[in-house]
């Protein structure tokens, strides 16, 4: 398989990006804004002394650990068999079905909820890596920034749409006098239905351009390919250095995603309604950041673009640390949105540029590994800091900034042109 030298047809790029649109509702509604609070406040309300919150964090950690040990291998197998699309269909069905089943979770169904969250989150993470692996097949390296940015942009819009529909239903149901255990489950069905519907263009129009290897019938050949890649890590040293940098600064990103609403309420005095509004606004500015910086990335290079976005992260979080007014914090939220969309999009595109032909799923499996490792390290480090300092969120935020500084310093060791040549 050779590296593509021209963009795929617009319809196909759109169908690829629509998967970002489809799966964003899951993260926004299930993990960030709705079901997490429902789990703590209703499903596991019988637990005491913060046990429900701890159980939620532990559940996500288990899902991430499962992804860590399997994503690179599954990616390598998908490459060997040229089956990225088939694997993507399986993960999509799994995530949609488990999300829909969350609609039957009620008070006291703790074990059921934990099982469904672990399975749905695992399927989601695998699918995230598999859809990203199509990027080198539909875009030449010089256009990957804007193509990846387009995907992230409509992805954030998809999350906004599903969250908006869910909140509209919840508001109506509350006015009708319905309780959370009767209303929140319906939002899971909304999320699952939108995921399935919006993903249809991907499976109708996105082509699998890879060709299967001679060892496609041997599932262990995928593992052998991964082991071979790791043994030759020195050849892909810029990719592996970037994966280390990614794991570092993504630890900061995941920390902000997890604690933004908590910080806003505990330090800035935001209400629940304020926090929901905050999430909506951040998604809008993140979409803008992904779109604009996608073009910037193709002009000035991926490493330079990431350096700019990490600097923006540091500025935003330092401003949050010193801010004393809600107006300033709203400004910070918009800066974070811009930085979040830009850094996530640029990181995905750079992995695509560093991925050898025919091994994109394997290398994006490594990308998934780094991202999910960060999802464990970042929030846990923040939680430990907050615990040891007896709830000093400002100090914990200051320490979070170090992830972005360290990630930026690691970027200085990466030669972007050398990394692209190694992929070829």
N, C-alpha and C positions, 0 to 999 in steps of 0.2 A: 504494500500500500504506500503510495506517495503522498507527500504533503500537498494539500489543496492549494492551488495558485489563484483561485478566484472565489468570490463569494457564492454561496448557494443561492438558488432563487429566493426571492423575497418571501414567497409563501412558506417555504421551508424554514427560513430563519424565524418567521413569525410563529410557526408551529413549534419550533424549539423553544422560543421565548415563552410561549403560552404555558409551558410546564412550570416555569417560575411563577407565573400568574396563578396556576392551579394549586401548587403546594404551599404558597405563602399563607393562605387562610389557616392551614393547620398550625403553623408556628404562632401566628398572631392570636387566634382565638383559643386554641387548646393550651398552648404552653405559656403565653404571655399575658393575655387579658381576661380570659373567662374561666376556663376549666380549672386552672391552677387555684384560683380563689374559691371556686366551687368545691374542689377537693378538700381544701383546708377548712372551709367554713361550714360545709354541709356533709360531704361524704365521710370525712374523718373527724367530725365535730366532737365525737365522744372521747377523743384523745385529749390529753392535758399537757400543760407546760411546754408548748411549742412542738410537741411530738408530731403533729400533723404536718407542719412545715418541714421538719427534718425528714419525715417519711417521703414527702414530695421530692425534696432535693436528692435523697438517696435513690428514689425510683429513676430519676433522670440520669443519675450517675451510673446505675446498672445498665441502662440502655446505651449510654455512651461507651461503656467498657465493652459491651458486646460488639459495637461498631468497630472499636479499636482493633480487636483481634480478628475481625473477619473482612472488613471492607477492602483492604488491599488484595487479599486472596480472591475474593469474589470478582473484583475488577479484573484481575489477571485472567481468571477463567472466562469472563465475558469477552475479553480480547481474543483469547485462544479460539473460542467458538464463534466469534463474530456475532455475539448474542446480546449486545447491550440493550437492544430494544425489547427483546423477550424478557430479560431480567428486569428491565424498567417496568414492564407491564405487570410482572408478578409483585414487585414492591409497591406499585400503585394500588393494585387490588387489595393487597394486605393492609396498607395504611388507610385506604378509604373504608374498608370493611370494619377495621378496629375502631376507627373514629366514629362510624355510625353506631357501633355497639356501645360506645360510651354514652349514647342516649338512653340506655337502659340502666345506667349506674345511678343508684339512689343513696340515701343516707345509710351508712353502715356497710356499704358494698366496697370495703377497702381493698380486699384482695383482688376482686374483679377489676377495680379501677387501676390498681398497680399493674396487673398483668396486661391490660389493654394499652396503658400508656407506654409500658416498656416495648411491647410489640409494635405499636403504631409508630413510636419514635424511631425504633430500629429500622423499620421499613422506610420511613421518611428519609433517614440519613443515607441509607444505601441508594435510594432513588436520586437523592441530591447529587451524589457522586457520579452516578450513571448518566444522568442528563448532561452534566458538565462535560463528560467525556466525549460528547458529540461536537463540542466546540471546535476542535482542530479539524474536523471533517467538513464543517460548513463555512469556515472562515480561514483565510490566510493569516499568518502571524501579524501582518501590518494592520489588519482590521479587527483583531480580536478584542481590543479595548472597547470599541463602540458596540460590537455585537454583544459582548458580555454585559456592557452597561445597559443596553436595550433590554436584555433579559431581566436584570436586576430592577430596572425602572418599572416595567409592567408587573414584575413580581410584587413590588411594594404596593402598586395600585391594586393588585389582586387581594392582598392582605387587607387593604383599606375597605375594599368592596365587601368582603365577607364579614369583616368586623362591623361595618356599617349596617349590613343586613341583620346581623345577630343583635346588635344593640337596639335597632329599630323594633325587632320582635320583642325583645326583653322589655323595652319601655311600654309597648302596647300591652303585653301580658301583665305587667305590674299594675297598669291602670285598670285592668280587668280584675285585679285582686288575686292573681295567681302567684303561688309561692315559688322560690328559686328552684326547688326540686321538681317543679312542673315546667319551668321555663328554660332553665339552662340546658337540659338534655336536648331540647329542640334545636338549640344552636349547634349541637354536634351534628345533627342531621343536615342542617343548612351547610355546615362546613364540608361534610362528606360529599354531599350532592354537588356543591360547587367545584370541589376537587375533581370529581369524576367527569363533570361536564366540561370544565375548562381544559382538561388533559386530552380530550378527544382529538383536537387538531394535531397534537404531537404524534399520536399513534396512526393517524390517517395520512400525514404528509411527510413526516421526518423519515429520511432514508438511512439505512444502515449501509455505509460505504465500505466498512472493513471486510476483509476476507478471512475466513477461518484458517487456522494453521493445520498442518498435517496431523497434529496430535490432538485435534479437537475432541475426540472421543474419550480421551484420558483426562479426567478432571484434575488429576495430580499434576498435569503439565502446567496448569495455571500457577500452582504453588511453586513448581520448579522455575517458571519464568520470573516470579517475584524474588525467589532466592537468588537467581542469577543477577537480577537488577541490583539487589542489595550488595552482592559480592563486588559488583562493578560500580559501587557508589562513587568512587573517585572520578569516574568518567562523567558522572552527572553531579559533580560537586556543587555546581551553582544551584541546581534544583534542590539538592538536599540541604544546602545552606538556607535557601529560601524557605523550605518547609520548617526549618528550625525557627527562622525569623517569624514565619506565619504563626506557628504555635505560640510564640511569645506575645506578639501584639494581638492575636486573636484572643488570648487569655484576658487582655484588657477589654476587648470588644464584648466578649461574653459576660464579663463582670458588669459592664454598664447595662447590657440588655437585662440582666437578672435583677440588678439592684436599683435601676433608675427610679422606678415607682416608689420603692421603699425609701430611698434617699429623699425624694421629693416630699413624701409624707412626713418622715421623721425629722428632717432638718429644715425644710422650707415650708412646712405646714400645709401641704396640698391635701385637698379632699379626694375621695375616690373618683368623683366626677372630673376633677382637675387632672388626675393621673390618666384617666381614659383619654381626655382631650390631648394630653401631652403625647400619648402613644400615637394618636391620629396625626398630629402635627409632625412628629419625628418621622413617620412613614412617608409623609409628603416630601419633606426636605431630603430624606434619604433617596427617594426616587429621583429628585432633581440632581443630587450629588452623583448618583450612578450614571445618569444620562450625560451630564456635562463633562465629568471627569473621564468618561469613556472616550470622548473625542480628544481630550487632553492627553490621555495615555498613548494614543496612536501618534500624537505629534511629538511628545518629548520623551517617550519611553516609559516602560512599566515601573522600573525602579525609581526613577525621578518622581513619577506620579505618586507612588506609594510613600515616598519620603515626604512629599507635600501633605498628603492626607494624614500621616502620623504626626506631623507638626501641628496640623489643625486639631487633631485629637488632644495633644498636649495643651494647646492654647485653650480649648474648650473646657477641659477638666480643671486647669489652673484657675480659670475664670469662675467655674463652679465652686472651687475650694474657697475663693475669697469673696464670693457673692453673698450678700446679706439681704437682698431684696428679690421678690418674686419676678419682677420685670427682667432683671439680669439673668435669672435662671431660665426664663423663657427663651432669651437670646442664646443661652448655653445649649438648650435643647435643640434649637435649629442648627447650631454649629455641629453638634453631635450627629444630627441627622445627615448633614452634608458629608461629614467625615465617614460615617458608617457606610452609606451607599457607595461612596467612592472607593474606600479601602476594600470592601468585600468584592466589588466588581473587578477591581484591578488585580487583586490576588488570584481570582479564578482565571483571568485572562493570562497571567504570567505562567501559571502552571500549564495551561494549554500551549503556550509558546515553547516551554521547556520539555514537552512530552514527545517522545519519539513516535514516528508513524507506526500504527498498529498496536501501540501500548497505551493509548490514552486512558482507557478505563482503569488499567493497573495504576497509572500515575495519579489519576484523580482519586483512586482508592487511597493512595498515600496522602493526598490532599485532605480527604475525609478524615483519615487517621489524625492528622495534625489539628484539624478544626475541632474534632471531638475531644482530643486530649486537652485542648485549650478550654473547652467547655467544662472540664472537670477542674483544672488547675486554677483558672481565674476566679470563679465564684467561691470555691473553697478557700482560697487565700484571703479573699475579702471577708468571708465569714469568720475565719480564724482571727484575723486582725480585729474585726469588730468585737469579737468575743473577748479577746485578751485585753482590749482597751476599754472594756465595759460599755460598748455601744458608741464609741467615738467614730462616727461615720466619716467625718471630715478627714481624719488621719487615714482611715482605710481607703478613702478616695485618693489621697495623696500617694499612697503606696501603689495604687492601681496605675497611676501615671507612669511608674517605672516600667511597666510592661511595654508601653509605647516607646519610651526612650530606648530601652534595651533592644526592642525589635528594629527600631530605626538604625541603631549602631550595627546590628547584624546585617542590615541591607547594604552597608558600606563594603562588605566583603564579597559582594556578588557582582560578577561581570555578566551583564545581560546578554551581550553579543556572544560571549563564549558559551553561555548556557543554551542559546538558540542553536549554535553550531553543533553542540554536543547532541542535541535532539535529532539532528539530521544525519 
